[in-house]
Amino acid sequence: MIKKVLAGSRYLILIAVFGSFLAATALLVYGGIEVVVLIKEAIAYGEVSQKGAKSLALAFIEMVDLFLLGTVFYIVALGLYELFIDDSLVLPAWLEIRDLDGLKNKLVGVVVVVLAVTFLGQVVTWDGERDLLGLGVGIAVVIAALTWFLGLKGKKGNGGKKYLEE
């Protein structure tokens, strides 16, 4: 009896799958609407200047950031579904997830891109007053830690032999 309950409990993950999928959908649809509105406003006001170009570039960078976050939630939804519910989804090879480490690796990759886009947005709007160096160093440290984390997972994958040699 307990075996059946535990085996069936994997379907609780559907809550996370649906939640992540709904979050991804909301972010992507909202981002799409925001892009259309942004383009309409840019055309309607017709201000062509260096300041206007910077403002428009920043707005589009923020939209890319929103789309990337939507992508993160989508990958989480697909990955959890693939891991816990049905691994026979037809997906491109690069999106197939075989274990929890694979899902974490994909997420870390997208998080690195989100951090880079966030920093780019700050660089584009830099007014000379904010501490970009501190922000850049902070982001670099986080990216380095995530890269180390991924490298550590790769070393564990060969049976731990490398640890024994070091």
C-alpha angles and dihedrals in degrees: 000000000000089000091058092047093050093044091050093045090075086080088070084079087072086078089061091042094053093041092051092045092050091048090050092048093048093049094046095046092045090049091050092051091046091053092051091048091047093052091047091051093047091052094042095052093038093196107162110189141118090258091049091049091051091049092049092047091051092049091052092047088054089051090053088051089052091049091049091052089050088051091052091055091046092052090049091051093048093043096050091046091049093047100044109021116023127355094187096085112136103238136151111273093249090058098048113112119199101174143008091265089058090054091047091050092052091048093049089052092053092044089055090053091047090052091049092049090048090053091047089054090053092048093051092053097038110142097187092253104081122078102251092165092060092047092046093049091048092051091045091053091051091048091047091050091049091048090050089049091053091046091050090053089052091053092051088054093071094063096272091282092134091058091054092051095050 
